[in-house]
Amino acid sequence: MSTPRRCQVQGPYDLVLSLSRSDRFHPLSHQKENEFRTAVRADGLPAVMDVCQAGSRPAVLKVTGYPEEVVGSLRPLAEWMLFAELDLRPFYEMVETHDVLGNVVRRLNGLKPTRPPSLFEMAVTAVTEQQISMAAAYQIRSRVVEAFGDPVEVSSEDEETDLLHVFPAPDTIASAPFDELKACGLSRRKAEYIRGLARAIVEEDVDLEKLRDLPNDQVRSVITDLRGFGPWSADYILVRGLGRLDCVPVDDLGVRTVVGHYLGDGSRMAPEAVQQALAPFEPYRGLLAFYLLAHWRVEPDANGEDET
């Protein structure tokens, strides 16, 4: 394993809490106590990245990994995935006196959303989660990664060898046999959407990475022009893939449920009502929805409905 790279994180931050709320978002990563291990693509090569929290005040992450030649690229990748630059304090100050939300954020102090390392992975995630539960979508993505991702062997201290897989690159999915994609649990339509997007990227008709530099409206326009991607997918990619924390997929059933539960009369809200209920919390409306979804999962009287 490489010499650790240390990076300071905008606090407050709790790595264990943040990973626990993203346990169905990133397939085939390993979490142990305060450590996070995953396979990523760095400088075009499959690599292993280990991250642990080395301090709380100030919040510090320790990043290691291999192969050695790509270790320098792992630190900025970890900072991106774990939202190192996000300062939660203005959001906490906004809601701390709210009768309901103050208690929510205090219970989840230091929680940050995670982001996938690439927007292609985020786009595939969005497709897999259309109209099914997160748990089912996670299982489908895990099978896609195991079937098509590059394997990376990881030797542990007890001399056991684990096998991690890097999320498949667009060229791999573009050339994947259709029946093998469907065998992972994808419907015919979703397999078509994912392979079509991959081929558009390979043929340079689409460059998802350029979305990082575009304003929200232009990102939505680009995404909704893609076959199989509608307004829900666009806002989901904006908030979870790009970290645009004022964006909310208001059509999402989970969002409508939790906003109605915490900010309404307890019943599931209509999309327009969600927009109205979250309006006072600009520019953190998406972050607030994320917190409500996270709290819903740990709340004693939660009814177990799945969420996005």
Secondary structure, DSSP 8 states (H G I E B T S, - for coil): ----EEEEE-SS--HHHHHHTTTTTSTT-EEETTEEEEEEEETTEEEEEEEEEEEETTEEEEEEEESGGGHHHHHHHHHHHTTTT---HHHHHHHTTSTTHHHHHHHTTT------SSHHHHHHHHHHTTTS-HHHHHHHHHHHHHHHS-EEEEE-TTS-EEEEE----HHHHHTS-HHHHHHTT--HHHHHHHHHHHHHHHTTS--GGGGGGS-HHHHHHHHHTSTT--HHHHHHIIIIIS--TT---TT-HHHHHHHHHHHSSSS---HHHHHHHHGGGTT-HHHHHHHHHHHHHH-TT-------
